[in-house]
Amino acid sequence: MKIGDLNKYVTIQYPTRVSDAMGGFTTTWADWGNVWAALWPTTAKEIALNGQATMTVTHKIRIRYRAEVKPFYRIKYGNKYFSITSIVNINTENRWLDLLCNEVV
């Protein structure tokens, strides 16, 4: 992989809990940081969820190795959000991470 292939500037976000006015908590997302990434769509499928058709698109996002990235984080690219389902440390070299993600459209 060449550095020029990382041509998408994405934001890595992590969930935070904030208290609401009723004594409960709401999950919001905070920015962890911005990184350059390569983004590839890999598969797409349509499923019926609660009587409505929902499109799930699976993507692979490659970034430079970051030990801090966790599977419960998400990626924001423009106005799209990708939930991380799996993290692969390619060849266990701590050089690249492949983030396997789902986007709900």
KOLKEBA-731490 format. One record per residue (C-alpha): x, y, z; residue in one letter; residue number from 1. Coordinates in steps of 0.2 Angstrom, whole numbers. Each point is the difference from the previous one (the first is absolute). Last residue first. Example, Ala and Ser with C-alpha at 12.3 -4.5 7.8 and 13.67 -1.06 7.14 Angstrom:
<atoms>
+-------+-------+-------+------+-----+
:     X :     Y :     Z : type : seq :
+-------+-------+-------+------+-----+
:    68 :    -5 :    36 :    S :   2 :
:    -6 :   -17 :     3 :    A :   1 :
+-------+-------+-------+------+-----+
</atoms>
This chain:
<atoms>
+-------+-------+-------+------+-----+
:     X :     Y :     Z : type : seq :
+-------+-------+-------+------+-----+
:  -141 :    20 :    24 :    V : 105 :
:     7 :   -11 :    14 :    V : 104 :
:    19 :     0 :    -2 :    E : 103 :
:     9 :   -16 :     6 :    N : 102 :
:    19 :    -1 :     4 :    C : 101 :
:    15 :   -11 :    -2 :    L : 100 :
:    15 :    11 :     6 :    L :  99 :
:    16 :    -6 :    -8 :    D :  98 :
:    14 :     7 :    11 :    L :  97 :
:    18 :     3 :    -7 :    W :  96 :
:    17 :     0 :     7 :    R :  95 :
:     0 :   -10 :    16 :    N :  94 :
:     8 :   -15 :    -9 :    E :  93 :
:   -14 :   -12 :     5 :    T :  92 :
:    -1 :    -6 :   -18 :    N :  91 :
:   -13 :    14 :    -2 :    I :  90 :
:    -7 :     5 :    17 :    N :  89 :
:   -19 :    -4 :    -3 :    V :  88 :
:   -14 :     9 :     9 :    I :  87 :
:   -18 :    -6 :    -1 :    S :  86 :
:   -17 :     6 :     1 :    T :  85 :
:     4 :    19 :    -1 :    I :  84 :
:   -16 :    11 :    -2 :    S :  83 :
:     1 :    11 :   -16 :    F :  82 :
:    -8 :    17 :     0 :    Y :  81 :
:    -3 :    10 :   -16 :    K :  80 :
:    -2 :    19 :    -1 :    N :  79 :
:    19 :     3 :    -5 :    G :  78 :
:     9 :   -15 :     7 :    Y :  77 :
:    -4 :    -4 :    18 :    K :  76 :
:     8 :   -16 :     7 :    I :  75 :
:    -7 :    -9 :    15 :    R :  74 :
:     7 :    -7 :    16 :    Y :  73 :
:    -6 :   -16 :     9 :    F :  72 :
:    13 :   -10 :    -9 :    P :  71 :
:    14 :    10 :     9 :    K :  70 :
:    14 :    11 :    -8 :    V :  69 :
:    13 :     5 :    13 :    E :  68 :
:    14 :   -11 :    -7 :    A :  67 :
:     0 :    10 :   -16 :    R :  66 :
:     8 :    -7 :   -16 :    Y :  65 :
:    -2 :    10 :   -15 :    R :  64 :
:   -18 :    -1 :    -8 :    I :  63 :
:    -9 :   -12 :   -11 :    R :  62 :
:   -19 :     1 :    -1 :    I :  61 :
:    -9 :   -15 :    -7 :    K :  60 :
:   -18 :     2 :    -3 :    H :  59 :
:   -17 :    -9 :     2 :    T :  58 :
:   -16 :     8 :    -6 :    V :  57 :
:   -16 :    -3 :    10 :    T :  56 :
:   -16 :     5 :    -9 :    M :  55 :
:   -15 :     1 :    10 :    T :  54 :
:   -18 :    -5 :    -6 :    A :  53 :
:   -13 :     4 :    13 :    Q :  52 :
:   -12 :   -12 :     8 :    G :  51 :
:     9 :     0 :    17 :    N :  50 :
:    17 :    -3 :    -9 :    L :  49 :
:    -1 :    -8 :   -17 :    A :  48 :
:    17 :    -3 :    -7 :    I :  47 :
:    10 :     6 :   -16 :    E :  46 :
:    17 :    -5 :    -3 :    K :  45 :
:    17 :     8 :    -5 :    A :  44 :
:    17 :    -6 :    -2 :    T :  43 :
:    18 :     6 :     0 :    T :  42 :
:     0 :    19 :    -1 :    P :  41 :
:    18 :     6 :     1 :    W :  40 :
:     7 :    15 :    10 :    L :  39 :
:    19 :     5 :     2 :    A :  38 :
:     3 :    10 :    15 :    A :  37 :
:     9 :    17 :     6 :    W :  36 :
:    -4 :     3 :    18 :    V :  35 :
:   -10 :    12 :    11 :    N :  34 :
:    -2 :    -2 :    19 :    G :  33 :
:   -10 :    -7 :    15 :    W :  32 :
:   -15 :    10 :    -4 :    D :  31 :
:   -14 :    -2 :    12 :    A :  30 :
:   -16 :   -10 :    -3 :    W :  29 :
:   -16 :     1 :    11 :    T :  28 :
:    -8 :   -14 :    10 :    T :  27 :
:   -15 :     6 :    11 :    T :  26 :
:    -1 :    -3 :    19 :    F :  25 :
:   -14 :    -1 :    12 :    G :  24 :
:    -5 :    12 :    15 :    G :  23 :
:   -14 :     8 :   -10 :    M :  22 :
:     9 :    16 :    -6 :    A :  21 :
:    13 :   -10 :    -9 :    D :  20 :
:    17 :    -6 :     5 :    S :  19 :
:    13 :    -2 :   -13 :    V :  18 :
:     9 :   -16 :    -5 :    R :  17 :
:    14 :     0 :   -12 :    T :  16 :
:     3 :   -10 :   -16 :    P :  15 :
:    16 :     2 :   -10 :    Y :  14 :
:     3 :     8 :   -17 :    Q :  13 :
:    14 :    -2 :   -13 :    I :  12 :
:    -1 :    14 :   -13 :    T :  11 :
:     4 :    -3 :   -18 :    V :  10 :
:    11 :     9 :   -13 :    Y :   9 :
:    -1 :   -11 :   -16 :    K :   8 :
:    15 :    -2 :   -11 :    N :   7 :
:    11 :   -13 :     8 :    L :   6 :
:     5 :    -8 :   -16 :    D :   5 :
:    13 :    13 :    -2 :    G :   4 :
:    10 :    -8 :    14 :    I :   3 :
:     2 :   -16 :   -11 :    K :   2 :
:    -6 :   -17 :     5 :    M :   1 :
+-------+-------+-------+------+-----+
</atoms>
